[in-house]
Amino acid sequence: MSAPGAADRAGVHGAHGGAPCADAADRLDLLLDGELDPVEVDEVRRHLAACAPCASEVDVREGIRALLRRDCAEAPPPALSSRIRGVLTTLVDEEGPTDG
């Protein structure tokens, strides 16, 4: 998921380091999640090295992730956990087994 307006802002400043900004913007979260293959990592890293706006976007996303890790580290209240488990159990029962 991209930050609001990230793709719009990214598309404005063009292509650097072999990857267009919009393409790099679409892959920033995948990069941060470690979900890109080595070739894609190199492409995005080259782009970030040459494109200050996209590199800044990565900094913003890393900051948001750090805040979420810090502020969401506490376990949810037991009542909320119980409700979530109940809803998930209901959904699994309704959907039946998956092919996963």
Distance bins in CASP14 RR format, pairs under 12 A and 6 or more apart:
PFRMAT RR
TARGET T0000
AUTHOR 0000-0000-0000
RMODE 2
METHOD distances of the structure
MODEL  1
1 7 0 0 0 0 0 1 0 0 0 0 0
1 25 0 0 0 0 0 1 0 0 0 0 0
1 26 0 0 0 0 0 1 0 0 0 0 0
1 28 0 0 0 0 0 1 0 0 0 0 0
1 29 1 0 0 1 0 0 0 0 0 0 0
1 30 0 0 0 0 0 1 0 0 0 0 0
1 32 0 0 0 0 0 1 0 0 0 0 0
1 33 0 0 0 0 0 1 0 0 0 0 0
1 61 0 0 0 0 1 0 0 0 0 0 0
1 64 0 0 0 0 0 1 0 0 0 0 0
1 65 0 0 0 0 0 1 0 0 0 0 0
2 8 0 0 0 0 1 0 0 0 0 0 0
2 9 0 0 0 0 1 0 0 0 0 0 0
2 10 0 0 0 0 1 0 0 0 0 0 0
2 11 0 0 0 0 0 1 0 0 0 0 0
2 21 0 0 0 0 0 1 0 0 0 0 0
2 22 0 0 0 0 1 0 0 0 0 0 0
2 23 0 0 0 0 0 1 0 0 0 0 0
2 24 0 0 0 0 0 1 0 0 0 0 0
2 25 1 0 0 1 0 0 0 0 0 0 0
2 26 1 0 0 1 0 0 0 0 0 0 0
2 27 0 0 0 0 1 0 0 0 0 0 0
2 28 1 0 0 1 0 0 0 0 0 0 0
2 29 1 0 0 1 0 0 0 0 0 0 0
2 30 0 0 0 0 0 1 0 0 0 0 0
2 32 0 0 0 0 0 1 0 0 0 0 0
2 54 0 0 0 0 0 1 0 0 0 0 0
2 57 0 0 0 0 1 0 0 0 0 0 0
2 58 0 0 0 0 0 1 0 0 0 0 0
2 60 0 0 0 0 0 1 0 0 0 0 0
2 61 0 0 0 0 1 0 0 0 0 0 0
2 64 0 0 0 0 0 1 0 0 0 0 0
3 9 0 0 0 0 1 0 0 0 0 0 0
3 10 0 0 0 0 1 0 0 0 0 0 0
3 25 0 0 0 0 1 0 0 0 0 0 0
3 26 0 0 0 0 0 1 0 0 0 0 0
3 28 0 0 0 0 1 0 0 0 0 0 0
3 29 0 0 0 0 1 0 0 0 0 0 0
3 32 0 0 0 0 0 1 0 0 0 0 0
3 54 0 0 0 0 0 1 0 0 0 0 0
3 56 0 0 0 0 0 1 0 0 0 0 0
3 57 1 0 0 1 0 0 0 0 0 0 0
3 58 0 0 0 0 0 1 0 0 0 0 0
3 59 0 0 0 0 0 1 0 0 0 0 0
3 60 1 0 0 1 0 0 0 0 0 0 0
3 61 1 0 0 1 0 0 0 0 0 0 0
3 62 0 0 0 0 0 1 0 0 0 0 0
3 63 0 0 0 0 0 1 0 0 0 0 0
3 64 1 0 0 1 0 0 0 0 0 0 0
3 65 0 0 0 0 0 1 0 0 0 0 0
4 25 0 0 0 0 0 1 0 0 0 0 0
4 57 0 0 0 0 0 1 0 0 0 0 0
4 60 0 0 0 0 0 1 0 0 0 0 0
4 61 0 0 0 0 0 1 0 0 0 0 0
4 64 0 0 0 0 0 1 0 0 0 0 0
5 11 0 0 0 0 0 1 0 0 0 0 0
5 12 0 0 0 0 0 1 0 0 0 0 0
5 22 0 0 0 0 0 1 0 0 0 0 0
5 25 0 0 0 0 1 0 0 0 0 0 0
5 53 0 0 0 0 0 1 0 0 0 0 0
5 57 0 0 0 0 1 0 0 0 0 0 0
5 60 0 0 0 0 0 1 0 0 0 0 0
6 12 0 0 0 0 0 1 0 0 0 0 0
6 21 0 0 0 0 1 0 0 0 0 0 0
6 22 0 0 0 0 1 0 0 0 0 0 0
6 24 0 0 0 0 0 1 0 0 0 0 0
6 25 1 0 1 0 0 0 0 0 0 0 0
6 26 0 0 0 0 1 0 0 0 0 0 0
6 27 0 0 0 0 0 1 0 0 0 0 0
6 28 1 0 0 1 0 0 0 0 0 0 0
6 29 0 0 0 0 1 0 0 0 0 0 0
6 53 0 0 0 0 1 0 0 0 0 0 0
6 54 0 0 0 0 1 0 0 0 0 0 0
6 56 0 0 0 0 0 1 0 0 0 0 0
6 57 1 0 1 0 0 0 0 0 0 0 0
6 58 0 0 0 0 0 1 0 0 0 0 0
6 60 0 0 0 0 1 0 0 0 0 0 0
6 61 0 0 0 0 1 0 0 0 0 0 0
6 64 0 0 0 0 0 1 0 0 0 0 0
7 13 0 0 0 0 0 1 0 0 0 0 0
7 20 0 0 0 0 0 1 0 0 0 0 0
7 21 0 0 0 0 1 0 0 0 0 0 0
7 22 1 0 1 0 0 0 0 0 0 0 0
7 23 0 0 0 0 1 0 0 0 0 0 0
7 24 0 0 0 0 1 0 0 0 0 0 0
7 25 1 0 1 0 0 0 0 0 0 0 0
7 26 1 0 0 1 0 0 0 0 0 0 0
7 27 0 0 0 0 0 1 0 0 0 0 0
7 28 0 0 0 0 0 1 0 0 0 0 0
7 29 0 0 0 0 0 1 0 0 0 0 0
7 54 0 0 0 0 0 1 0 0 0 0 0
7 57 0 0 0 0 1 0 0 0 0 0 0
8 21 0 0 0 0 0 1 0 0 0 0 0
8 22 0 0 0 0 1 0 0 0 0 0 0
8 25 0 0 0 0 1 0 0 0 0 0 0
8 53 0 0 0 0 0 1 0 0 0 0 0
8 57 0 0 0 0 0 1 0 0 0 0 0
9 21 0 0 0 0 1 0 0 0 0 0 0
9 22 0 0 0 0 1 0 0 0 0 0 0
9 24 0 0 0 0 0 1 0 0 0 0 0
9 25 1 0 0 1 0 0 0 0 0 0 0
9 28 0 0 0 0 0 1 0 0 0 0 0
9 51 0 0 0 0 0 1 0 0 0 0 0
9 52 0 0 0 0 0 1 0 0 0 0 0
9 53 1 0 0 1 0 0 0 0 0 0 0
9 54 0 0 0 0 1 0 0 0 0 0 0
9 56 0 0 0 0 1 0 0 0 0 0 0
9 57 1 0 0 1 0 0 0 0 0 0 0
9 60 0 0 0 0 0 1 0 0 0 0 0
10 16 0 0 0 0 0 1 0 0 0 0 0
10 19 0 0 0 0 0 1 0 0 0 0 0
10 20 0 0 0 0 1 0 0 0 0 0 0
10 21 1 1 0 0 0 0 0 0 0 0 0
10 22 1 0 1 0 0 0 0 0 0 0 0
10 23 0 0 0 0 1 0 0 0 0 0 0
10 24 1 0 0 1 0 0 0 0 0 0 0
10 25 1 1 0 0 0 0 0 0 0 0 0
10 26 0 0 0 0 1 0 0 0 0 0 0
10 27 0 0 0 0 0 1 0 0 0 0 0
10 28 0 0 0 0 1 0 0 0 0 0 0
10 44 0 0 0 0 0 1 0 0 0 0 0
10 47 0 0 0 0 1 0 0 0 0 0 0
10 48 0 0 0 0 0 1 0 0 0 0 0
10 51 0 0 0 0 1 0 0 0 0 0 0
10 52 0 0 0 0 0 1 0 0 0 0 0
10 53 1 0 0 1 0 0 0 0 0 0 0
10 54 1 0 0 1 0 0 0 0 0 0 0
10 55 0 0 0 0 0 1 0 0 0 0 0
10 56 0 0 0 0 0 1 0 0 0 0 0
10 57 1 0 0 1 0 0 0 0 0 0 0
10 58 0 0 0 0 0 1 0 0 0 0 0
10 60 0 0 0 0 0 1 0 0 0 0 0
11 19 0 0 0 0 0 1 0 0 0 0 0
11 20 1 0 0 1 0 0 0 0 0 0 0
11 21 1 0 1 0 0 0 0 0 0 0 0
11 22 1 0 1 0 0 0 0 0 0 0 0
11 23 0 0 0 0 1 0 0 0 0 0 0
11 24 0 0 0 0 1 0 0 0 0 0 0
11 25 1 0 0 1 0 0 0 0 0 0 0
11 26 0 0 0 0 0 1 0 0 0 0 0
11 47 0 0 0 0 0 1 0 0 0 0 0
11 51 0 0 0 0 0 1 0 0 0 0 0
11 53 0 0 0 0 1 0 0 0 0 0 0
11 54 0 0 0 0 1 0 0 0 0 0 0
11 57 0 0 0 0 0 1 0 0 0 0 0
12 20 0 0 0 0 0 1 0 0 0 0 0
12 21 1 0 0 1 0 0 0 0 0 0 0
12 22 0 0 0 0 1 0 0 0 0 0 0
12 25 0 0 0 0 0 1 0 0 0 0 0
12 51 0 0 0 0 0 1 0 0 0 0 0
12 53 0 0 0 0 1 0 0 0 0 0 0
12 54 0 0 0 0 0 1 0 0 0 0 0
13 20 0 0 0 0 1 0 0 0 0 0 0
13 21 1 0 1 0 0 0 0 0 0 0 0
13 22 0 0 0 0 1 0 0 0 0 0 0
13 24 0 0 0 0 0 1 0 0 0 0 0
13 25 0 0 0 0 0 1 0 0 0 0 0
13 47 0 0 0 0 0 1 0 0 0 0 0
13 50 0 0 0 0 0 1 0 0 0 0 0
13 51 1 0 0 1 0 0 0 0 0 0 0
13 52 0 0 0 0 1 0 0 0 0 0 0
13 53 1 0 1 0 0 0 0 0 0 0 0
13 54 1 0 0 1 0 0 0 0 0 0 0
13 55 0 0 0 0 0 1 0 0 0 0 0
13 56 0 0 0 0 0 1 0 0 0 0 0
13 57 0 0 0 0 0 1 0 0 0 0 0
14 20 1 0 0 1 0 0 0 0 0 0 0
14 21 1 0 1 0 0 0 0 0 0 0 0
14 22 0 0 0 0 1 0 0 0 0 0 0
14 23 0 0 0 0 0 1 0 0 0 0 0
14 24 0 0 0 0 1 0 0 0 0 0 0
14 25 0 0 0 0 0 1 0 0 0 0 0
14 47 0 0 0 0 0 1 0 0 0 0 0
14 50 0 0 0 0 0 1 0 0 0 0 0
14 51 0 0 0 0 1 0 0 0 0 0 0
14 53 0 0 0 0 1 0 0 0 0 0 0
14 54 0 0 0 0 1 0 0 0 0 0 0
15 21 1 0 0 1 0 0 0 0 0 0 0
15 22 0 0 0 0 1 0 0 0 0 0 0
15 23 0 0 0 0 1 0 0 0 0 0 0
15 24 0 0 0 0 1 0 0 0 0 0 0
15 25 0 0 0 0 0 1 0 0 0 0 0
15 43 0 0 0 0 0 1 0 0 0 0 0
15 46 0 0 0 0 0 1 0 0 0 0 0
15 47 1 0 0 1 0 0 0 0 0 0 0
15 50 0 0 0 0 1 0 0 0 0 0 0
15 51 0 0 0 0 1 0 0 0 0 0 0
15 54 0 0 0 0 0 1 0 0 0 0 0
16 23 0 0 0 0 0 1 0 0 0 0 0
16 24 0 0 0 0 1 0 0 0 0 0 0
16 43 0 0 0 0 0 1 0 0 0 0 0
16 44 0 0 0 0 0 1 0 0 0 0 0
16 45 0 0 0 0 0 1 0 0 0 0 0
16 46 0 0 0 0 1 0 0 0 0 0 0
16 47 1 0 1 0 0 0 0 0 0 0 0
16 48 0 0 0 0 1 0 0 0 0 0 0
16 49 0 0 0 0 1 0 0 0 0 0 0
16 50 1 1 0 0 0 0 0 0 0 0 0
16 51 1 0 1 0 0 0 0 0 0 0 0
16 52 0 0 0 0 1 0 0 0 0 0 0
16 53 0 0 0 0 1 0 0 0 0 0 0
16 54 1 0 0 1 0 0 0 0 0 0 0
16 55 0 0 0 0 1 0 0 0 0 0 0
17 23 0 0 0 0 0 1 0 0 0 0 0
17 24 0 0 0 0 1 0 0 0 0 0 0
17 42 0 0 0 0 0 1 0 0 0 0 0
17 43 0 0 0 0 1 0 0 0 0 0 0
17 44 0 0 0 0 1 0 0 0 0 0 0
17 45 0 0 0 0 1 0 0 0 0 0 0
17 46 1 0 1 0 0 0 0 0 0 0 0
17 47 1 0 1 0 0 0 0 0 0 0 0
17 48 0 0 0 0 1 0 0 0 0 0 0
17 49 1 0 0 1 0 0 0 0 0 0 0
17 50 1 0 1 0 0 0 0 0 0 0 0
17 51 1 0 0 1 0 0 0 0 0 0 0
17 54 0 0 0 0 0 1 0 0 0 0 0
17 55 0 0 0 0 0 1 0 0 0 0 0
18 24 0 0 0 0 1 0 0 0 0 0 0
18 42 0 0 0 0 0 1 0 0 0 0 0
18 43 1 0 0 1 0 0 0 0 0 0 0
18 44 0 0 0 0 1 0 0 0 0 0 0
18 45 0 0 0 0 0 1 0 0 0 0 0
18 46 1 0 0 1 0 0 0 0 0 0 0
18 47 1 0 0 1 0 0 0 0 0 0 0
18 48 0 0 0 0 0 1 0 0 0 0 0
18 49 0 0 0 0 0 1 0 0 0 0 0
18 50 0 0 0 0 1 0 0 0 0 0 0
18 51 0 0 0 0 1 0 0 0 0 0 0
18 54 0 0 0 0 0 1 0 0 0 0 0
19 25 0 0 0 0 1 0 0 0 0 0 0
19 26 0 0 0 0 1 0 0 0 0 0 0
19 27 0 0 0 0 1 0 0 0 0 0 0
19 28 0 0 0 0 0 1 0 0 0 0 0
19 31 0 0 0 0 0 1 0 0 0 0 0
19 36 0 0 0 0 0 1 0 0 0 0 0
19 39 0 0 0 0 0 1 0 0 0 0 0
19 40 0 0 0 0 1 0 0 0 0 0 0
19 41 0 0 0 0 0 1 0 0 0 0 0
19 42 0 0 0 0 1 0 0 0 0 0 0
19 43 1 0 1 0 0 0 0 0 0 0 0
19 44 1 0 0 1 0 0 0 0 0 0 0
19 45 0 0 0 0 1 0 0 0 0 0 0
19 46 1 0 0 1 0 0 0 0 0 0 0
19 47 1 0 1 0 0 0 0 0 0 0 0
19 48 0 0 0 0 1 0 0 0 0 0 0
19 49 0 0 0 0 0 1 0 0 0 0 0
19 50 0 0 0 0 1 0 0 0 0 0 0
19 51 0 0 0 0 1 0 0 0 0 0 0
19 54 0 0 0 0 1 0 0 0 0 0 0
20 26 0 0 0 0 1 0 0 0 0 0 0
20 27 0 0 0 0 0 1 0 0 0 0 0
20 43 0 0 0 0 0 1 0 0 0 0 0
20 44 0 0 0 0 0 1 0 0 0 0 0
20 47 0 0 0 0 1 0 0 0 0 0 0
20 50 0 0 0 0 0 1 0 0 0 0 0
20 51 0 0 0 0 1 0 0 0 0 0 0
20 54 0 0 0 0 0 1 0 0 0 0 0
21 27 0 0 0 0 0 1 0 0 0 0 0
21 28 0 0 0 0 0 1 0 0 0 0 0
21 44 0 0 0 0 0 1 0 0 0 0 0
21 47 1 0 0 1 0 0 0 0 0 0 0
21 48 0 0 0 0 0 1 0 0 0 0 0
21 50 0 0 0 0 0 1 0 0 0 0 0
21 51 1 0 0 1 0 0 0 0 0 0 0
21 52 0 0 0 0 0 1 0 0 0 0 0
21 53 1 0 0 1 0 0 0 0 0 0 0
21 54 1 0 1 0 0 0 0 0 0 0 0
21 55 0 0 0 0 0 1 0 0 0 0 0
21 56 0 0 0 0 0 1 0 0 0 0 0
21 57 0 0 0 0 1 0 0 0 0 0 0
22 28 0 0 0 0 0 1 0 0 0 0 0
22 47 0 0 0 0 0 1 0 0 0 0 0
22 51 0 0 0 0 0 1 0 0 0 0 0
22 53 0 0 0 0 0 1 0 0 0 0 0
22 54 0 0 0 0 1 0 0 0 0 0 0
22 57 0 0 0 0 0 1 0 0 0 0 0
23 30 0 0 0 0 0 1 0 0 0 0 0
23 31 0 0 0 0 0 1 0 0 0 0 0
23 36 0 0 0 0 0 1 0 0 0 0 0
23 40 0 0 0 0 1 0 0 0 0 0 0
23 43 0 0 0 0 1 0 0 0 0 0 0
23 44 0 0 0 0 1 0 0 0 0 0 0
23 47 0 0 0 0 1 0 0 0 0 0 0
23 51 0 0 0 0 0 1 0 0 0 0 0
23 54 0 0 0 0 0 1 0 0 0 0 0
24 30 0 0 0 0 0 1 0 0 0 0 0
24 31 0 0 0 0 1 0 0 0 0 0 0
24 36 0 0 0 0 0 1 0 0 0 0 0
24 40 0 0 0 0 0 1 0 0 0 0 0
24 41 0 0 0 0 0 1 0 0 0 0 0
24 43 1 0 0 1 0 0 0 0 0 0 0
24 44 1 0 1 0 0 0 0 0 0 0 0
24 45 0 0 0 0 1 0 0 0 0 0 0
24 46 0 0 0 0 1 0 0 0 0 0 0
24 47 1 0 1 0 0 0 0 0 0 0 0
24 48 1 0 0 1 0 0 0 0 0 0 0
24 49 0 0 0 0 0 1 0 0 0 0 0
24 50 0 0 0 0 0 1 0 0 0 0 0
24 51 1 0 0 1 0 0 0 0 0 0 0
24 53 0 0 0 0 1 0 0 0 0 0 0
24 54 1 0 1 0 0 0 0 0 0 0 0
24 55 0 0 0 0 1 0 0 0 0 0 0
24 57 0 0 0 0 1 0 0 0 0 0 0
24 58 0 0 0 0 1 0 0 0 0 0 0
25 31 0 0 0 0 0 1 0 0 0 0 0
25 44 0 0 0 0 1 0 0 0 0 0 0
25 47 0 0 0 0 1 0 0 0 0 0 0
25 48 0 0 0 0 0 1 0 0 0 0 0
25 51 0 0 0 0 1 0 0 0 0 0 0
25 53 0 0 0 0 1 0 0 0 0 0 0
25 54 1 0 0 1 0 0 0 0 0 0 0
25 55 0 0 0 0 0 1 0 0 0 0 0
25 56 0 0 0 0 0 1 0 0 0 0 0
25 57 1 0 0 1 0 0 0 0 0 0 0
25 58 0 0 0 0 1 0 0 0 0 0 0
25 60 0 0 0 0 0 1 0 0 0 0 0
25 61 0 0 0 0 0 1 0 0 0 0 0
26 36 0 0 0 0 0 1 0 0 0 0 0
26 40 0 0 0 0 0 1 0 0 0 0 0
26 43 0 0 0 0 0 1 0 0 0 0 0
26 44 0 0 0 0 1 0 0 0 0 0 0
26 47 0 0 0 0 0 1 0 0 0 0 0
26 54 0 0 0 0 0 1 0 0 0 0 0
26 57 0 0 0 0 0 1 0 0 0 0 0
27 33 0 0 0 0 0 1 0 0 0 0 0
27 34 0 0 0 0 0 1 0 0 0 0 0
27 35 0 0 0 0 1 0 0 0 0 0 0
27 36 1 0 0 1 0 0 0 0 0 0 0
27 37 0 0 0 0 0 1 0 0 0 0 0
27 39 0 0 0 0 0 1 0 0 0 0 0
27 40 1 0 0 1 0 0 0 0 0 0 0
27 41 0 0 0 0 1 0 0 0 0 0 0
27 42 0 0 0 0 0 1 0 0 0 0 0
27 43 0 0 0 0 1 0 0 0 0 0 0
27 44 1 0 1 0 0 0 0 0 0 0 0
27 45 0 0 0 0 0 1 0 0 0 0 0
27 47 0 0 0 0 1 0 0 0 0 0 0
27 48 0 0 0 0 0 1 0 0 0 0 0
27 54 0 0 0 0 0 1 0 0 0 0 0
27 57 0 0 0 0 0 1 0 0 0 0 0
27 58 0 0 0 0 0 1 0 0 0 0 0
27 61 0 0 0 0 0 1 0 0 0 0 0
28 34 0 0 0 0 0 1 0 0 0 0 0
28 35 0 0 0 0 0 1 0 0 0 0 0
28 36 0 0 0 0 1 0 0 0 0 0 0
28 40 0 0 0 0 0 1 0 0 0 0 0
28 41 0 0 0 0 0 1 0 0 0 0 0
28 44 1 0 0 1 0 0 0 0 0 0 0
28 45 0 0 0 0 0 1 0 0 0 0 0
28 47 0 0 0 0 1 0 0 0 0 0 0
28 48 0 0 0 0 1 0 0 0 0 0 0
28 51 0 0 0 0 0 1 0 0 0 0 0
28 53 0 0 0 0 0 1 0 0 0 0 0
28 54 1 0 0 1 0 0 0 0 0 0 0
28 55 0 0 0 0 1 0 0 0 0 0 0
28 56 0 0 0 0 0 1 0 0 0 0 0
28 57 1 0 0 1 0 0 0 0 0 0 0
28 58 1 0 1 0 0 0 0 0 0 0 0
28 59 0 0 0 0 0 1 0 0 0 0 0
28 60 0 0 0 0 1 0 0 0 0 0 0
28 61 1 0 0 1 0 0 0 0 0 0 0
28 62 0 0 0 0 1 0 0 0 0 0 0
28 64 0 0 0 0 0 1 0 0 0 0 0
28 65 0 0 0 0 0 1 0 0 0 0 0
29 35 0 0 0 0 1 0 0 0 0 0 0
29 36 0 0 0 0 0 1 0 0 0 0 0
29 44 0 0 0 0 0 1 0 0 0 0 0
29 57 0 0 0 0 0 1 0 0 0 0 0
29 58 0 0 0 0 1 0 0 0 0 0 0
29 60 0 0 0 0 0 1 0 0 0 0 0
29 61 1 0 0 1 0 0 0 0 0 0 0
29 62 0 0 0 0 0 1 0 0 0 0 0
29 64 0 0 0 0 0 1 0 0 0 0 0
29 65 0 0 0 0 1 0 0 0 0 0 0
30 36 1 0 1 0 0 0 0 0 0 0 0
30 37 0 0 0 0 1 0 0 0 0 0 0
30 40 1 0 0 1 0 0 0 0 0 0 0
30 41 0 0 0 0 1 0 0 0 0 0 0
30 43 0 0 0 0 0 1 0 0 0 0 0
30 44 0 0 0 0 1 0 0 0 0 0 0
30 58 0 0 0 0 0 1 0 0 0 0 0
30 61 0 0 0 0 0 1 0 0 0 0 0
31 37 0 0 0 0 0 1 0 0 0 0 0
31 38 0 0 0 0 0 1 0 0 0 0 0
31 40 1 0 0 1 0 0 0 0 0 0 0
31 41 1 0 0 1 0 0 0 0 0 0 0
31 42 0 0 0 0 0 1 0 0 0 0 0
31 43 0 0 0 0 1 0 0 0 0 0 0
31 44 1 0 1 0 0 0 0 0 0 0 0
31 45 1 0 0 1 0 0 0 0 0 0 0
31 46 0 0 0 0 0 1 0 0 0 0 0
31 47 0 0 0 0 0 1 0 0 0 0 0
31 48 0 0 0 0 1 0 0 0 0 0 0
31 54 0 0 0 0 0 1 0 0 0 0 0
31 55 0 0 0 0 0 1 0 0 0 0 0
31 57 0 0 0 0 0 1 0 0 0 0 0
31 58 1 0 0 1 0 0 0 0 0 0 0
31 61 0 0 0 0 1 0 0 0 0 0 0
31 62 0 0 0 0 0 1 0 0 0 0 0
31 65 0 0 0 0 0 1 0 0 0 0 0
32 41 0 0 0 0 0 1 0 0 0 0 0
32 44 0 0 0 0 0 1 0 0 0 0 0
32 45 0 0 0 0 0 1 0 0 0 0 0
32 48 0 0 0 0 0 1 0 0 0 0 0
32 57 0 0 0 0 0 1 0 0 0 0 0
32 58 1 0 0 1 0 0 0 0 0 0 0
32 59 0 0 0 0 0 1 0 0 0 0 0
32 60 0 0 0 0 0 1 0 0 0 0 0
32 61 1 0 0 1 0 0 0 0 0 0 0
32 62 1 0 0 1 0 0 0 0 0 0 0
32 63 0 0 0 0 0 1 0 0 0 0 0
32 64 0 0 0 0 1 0 0 0 0 0 0
32 65 1 0 0 1 0 0 0 0 0 0 0
32 66 0 0 0 0 0 1 0 0 0 0 0
32 68 0 0 0 0 0 1 0 0 0 0 0
33 41 0 0 0 0 0 1 0 0 0 0 0
33 61 0 0 0 0 0 1 0 0 0 0 0
33 62 0 0 0 0 0 1 0 0 0 0 0
33 65 0 0 0 0 1 0 0 0 0 0 0
34 40 0 0 0 0 1 0 0 0 0 0 0
34 41 1 0 0 1 0 0 0 0 0 0 0
34 44 0 0 0 0 0 1 0 0 0 0 0
35 41 0 0 0 0 1 0 0 0 0 0 0
35 44 0 0 0 0 0 1 0 0 0 0 0
36 42 0 0 0 0 1 0 0 0 0 0 0
36 43 0 0 0 0 1 0 0 0 0 0 0
36 44 1 0 0 1 0 0 0 0 0 0 0
36 45 0 0 0 0 1 0 0 0 0 0 0
37 43 0 0 0 0 1 0 0 0 0 0 0
37 44 0 0 0 0 0 1 0 0 0 0 0
38 44 0 0 0 0 0 1 0 0 0 0 0
38 45 0 0 0 0 0 1 0 0 0 0 0
39 45 0 0 0 0 0 1 0 0 0 0 0
39 46 0 0 0 0 0 1 0 0 0 0 0
40 46 0 0 0 0 0 1 0 0 0 0 0
40 47 0 0 0 0 0 1 0 0 0 0 0
41 47 0 0 0 0 0 1 0 0 0 0 0
41 48 0 0 0 0 0 1 0 0 0 0 0
42 48 0 0 0 0 0 1 0 0 0 0 0
42 49 0 0 0 0 0 1 0 0 0 0 0
43 49 0 0 0 0 0 1 0 0 0 0 0
43 50 0 0 0 0 0 1 0 0 0 0 0
43 54 0 0 0 0 0 1 0 0 0 0 0
44 50 0 0 0 0 0 1 0 0 0 0 0
44 51 0 0 0 0 0 1 0 0 0 0 0
44 54 0 0 0 0 1 0 0 0 0 0 0
44 55 0 0 0 0 0 1 0 0 0 0 0
44 57 0 0 0 0 0 1 0 0 0 0 0
44 58 0 0 0 0 1 0 0 0 0 0 0
45 51 0 0 0 0 0 1 0 0 0 0 0
45 54 0 0 0 0 0 1 0 0 0 0 0
45 55 0 0 0 0 1 0 0 0 0 0 0
45 58 0 0 0 0 1 0 0 0 0 0 0
46 54 0 0 0 0 0 1 0 0 0 0 0
46 55 0 0 0 0 0 1 0 0 0 0 0
47 53 0 0 0 0 0 1 0 0 0 0 0
47 54 1 0 0 1 0 0 0 0 0 0 0
47 55 0 0 0 0 1 0 0 0 0 0 0
47 57 0 0 0 0 0 1 0 0 0 0 0
47 58 0 0 0 0 0 1 0 0 0 0 0
48 54 1 0 1 0 0 0 0 0 0 0 0
48 55 1 0 1 0 0 0 0 0 0 0 0
48 56 0 0 0 0 1 0 0 0 0 0 0
48 57 0 0 0 0 1 0 0 0 0 0 0
48 58 1 0 0 1 0 0 0 0 0 0 0
48 59 0 0 0 0 1 0 0 0 0 0 0
48 61 0 0 0 0 0 1 0 0 0 0 0
48 62 0 0 0 0 0 1 0 0 0 0 0
49 55 1 0 0 1 0 0 0 0 0 0 0
49 58 0 0 0 0 0 1 0 0 0 0 0
51 57 0 0 0 0 1 0 0 0 0 0 0
51 58 0 0 0 0 0 1 0 0 0 0 0
52 58 0 0 0 0 0 1 0 0 0 0 0
52 59 0 0 0 0 0 1 0 0 0 0 0
53 59 0 0 0 0 0 1 0 0 0 0 0
53 60 0 0 0 0 0 1 0 0 0 0 0
54 60 0 0 0 0 0 1 0 0 0 0 0
54 61 0 0 0 0 0 1 0 0 0 0 0
55 61 0 0 0 0 0 1 0 0 0 0 0
55 62 0 0 0 0 0 1 0 0 0 0 0
56 62 0 0 0 0 0 1 0 0 0 0 0
56 63 0 0 0 0 0 1 0 0 0 0 0
57 63 0 0 0 0 0 1 0 0 0 0 0
57 64 0 0 0 0 0 1 0 0 0 0 0
58 64 0 0 0 0 0 1 0 0 0 0 0
58 65 0 0 0 0 0 1 0 0 0 0 0
59 65 0 0 0 0 0 1 0 0 0 0 0
59 66 0 0 0 0 0 1 0 0 0 0 0
60 66 0 0 0 0 0 1 0 0 0 0 0
60 67 0 0 0 0 0 1 0 0 0 0 0
61 67 0 0 0 0 0 1 0 0 0 0 0
61 68 0 0 0 0 0 1 0 0 0 0 0
62 68 0 0 0 0 0 1 0 0 0 0 0
62 69 0 0 0 0 0 1 0 0 0 0 0
63 69 0 0 0 0 1 0 0 0 0 0 0
63 70 0 0 0 0 1 0 0 0 0 0 0
63 71 0 0 0 0 0 1 0 0 0 0 0
64 70 0 0 0 0 0 1 0 0 0 0 0
64 71 0 0 0 0 0 1 0 0 0 0 0
64 72 0 0 0 0 0 1 0 0 0 0 0
65 71 0 0 0 0 0 1 0 0 0 0 0
65 72 0 0 0 0 0 1 0 0 0 0 0
66 72 0 0 0 0 0 1 0 0 0 0 0
66 73 0 0 0 0 0 1 0 0 0 0 0
67 73 0 0 0 0 0 1 0 0 0 0 0
68 74 0 0 0 0 0 1 0 0 0 0 0
74 80 0 0 0 0 0 1 0 0 0 0 0
74 81 0 0 0 0 0 1 0 0 0 0 0
75 81 1 0 0 1 0 0 0 0 0 0 0
75 84 0 0 0 0 0 1 0 0 0 0 0
76 82 0 0 0 0 1 0 0 0 0 0 0
76 83 0 0 0 0 1 0 0 0 0 0 0
76 84 1 0 0 1 0 0 0 0 0 0 0
76 85 0 0 0 0 0 1 0 0 0 0 0
77 83 0 0 0 0 1 0 0 0 0 0 0
77 84 0 0 0 0 0 1 0 0 0 0 0
78 84 0 0 0 0 0 1 0 0 0 0 0
78 85 0 0 0 0 0 1 0 0 0 0 0
79 85 0 0 0 0 0 1 0 0 0 0 0
79 86 0 0 0 0 0 1 0 0 0 0 0
80 86 0 0 0 0 0 1 0 0 0 0 0
80 87 0 0 0 0 0 1 0 0 0 0 0
81 87 0 0 0 0 0 1 0 0 0 0 0
81 88 0 0 0 0 0 1 0 0 0 0 0
82 88 0 0 0 0 0 1 0 0 0 0 0
82 89 0 0 0 0 0 1 0 0 0 0 0
83 89 0 0 0 0 0 1 0 0 0 0 0
83 90 0 0 0 0 0 1 0 0 0 0 0
84 90 0 0 0 0 0 1 0 0 0 0 0
84 91 0 0 0 0 0 1 0 0 0 0 0
85 91 0 0 0 0 0 1 0 0 0 0 0
85 92 0 0 0 0 0 1 0 0 0 0 0
86 92 0 0 0 0 1 0 0 0 0 0 0
86 93 0 0 0 0 1 0 0 0 0 0 0
86 94 0 0 0 0 0 1 0 0 0 0 0
87 93 0 0 0 0 0 1 0 0 0 0 0
87 94 0 0 0 0 0 1 0 0 0 0 0
88 94 0 0 0 0 0 1 0 0 0 0 0
88 95 0 0 0 0 0 1 0 0 0 0 0
89 95 0 0 0 0 0 1 0 0 0 0 0
89 96 0 0 0 0 0 1 0 0 0 0 0
90 96 0 0 0 0 0 1 0 0 0 0 0
91 98 0 0 0 0 0 1 0 0 0 0 0
92 98 0 0 0 0 1 0 0 0 0 0 0
END
